[in-house]
Amino acid sequence: SKNPRSAKTPKSKTSQNESQSSKAVAKTTHKNDVDKEKLKKRNDRRSDRRGVLDTILKFKNFISCSFEPEITDTEIFVCFADVRGFTEYCRKLQVEMQDRKVQNFLKSFSKIFNQGLLDWFVEHTDEEFRTVQQRNLDIKELVIPTSYKNLGDGAMMVWEVPPSLSLIDQGNLAQQIMQVVENIEWRFNINFVDSLLPYEMDAYSQHVQELRIGFGVAKGHAWRLDYGTNIDYAGSVLNLAARLESLARPAGAIYHFDMSPWLFEKLMDADTGNILKISGIKGYSGSLKVYADETIDFTQPGFKRL
C-alpha cells in the first residue's frame, strides 16, 4: 500500500486563491515600480530640458546677435565720444572708498547726450526762442540719431542719410550735427567741469573737474545690419570716427573734412578751429584731412596744420 505521508495533499481553494492573490500583488507592485522609474526618467528629461531652456534664456540677448541680419547699403554720419581721465577718476575714488560718486557721475553723464539734442530742438524749432528757419525744420527729424549706444564712459551715435536727401540738405544736416556735438560738449562742461556748486562737488567729488570729453565724427558709406530686434552698422567709416575720437585730445572734436568742406573753410575764415592733415592713422595710408576744434592739441605726432 502507498505511504500516506508520501502522497501530495491537495491544496484547498483558499490556499490557491491566496497564492494567486500574492502573485497578482507582486506583479502589480513590480509594474508600479517600473512605471515610477519611467516617470522619474521622464521627469528628469523634462527637468534637463527646462535647465537647458533656462540657461538659453539667460543669454538671450547674445543669441539674438547670432541671427542672420538683413544687410543694406547706407550713407551715415557717425560720432564716437569718450571721457578723458575716467580711469584715473575711478581709481582715485575707489582708493578713497567713494564708489558711489562714480555711479553718480555715470548716471548724470548718460543724460548729457539727450540734453545736447534737446538744446538743438529748442534753439531751432521753438518759435518762442527765435525765428525758426524752414531749412532746419525740413531736416529736424533727421537730426535725431538713428542709432545710439551707451558705452559706459562714452557713446556712439549714428545718423542715416536718406538716399533722396538733396546735397543742400545733406550739407545742412552736417552743420546741425556739428552743433549737436558742440551742445553735448557744452553740457558736459557745465555739468562736471565749470563752476560746480558745493552739492555737485559732494555728488561727484572735486576730481570730476579733471575730466574732459573728446569726439570723432565722420561721414561715409556703411552697411546697415538689421537683426529684427536691433540695428547695427559696419564699415570703415565707423573705424575712422573711432580713430579720430582717440586723437581728439585733450578735449574737443575732430571732424573728417569730407563731412562739409565748405563749412570748415568758412570756419577757418572766421579764425575758428584748425584744418589739419594727420598721418599715421591706423588703417589709413598717407594723410587724412580733418577739421579740429581749437581745444585740440595739434602739436601731436603726425599732425600738420594747414
Disulfide bonds with the S-S distance in Angstrom:
none
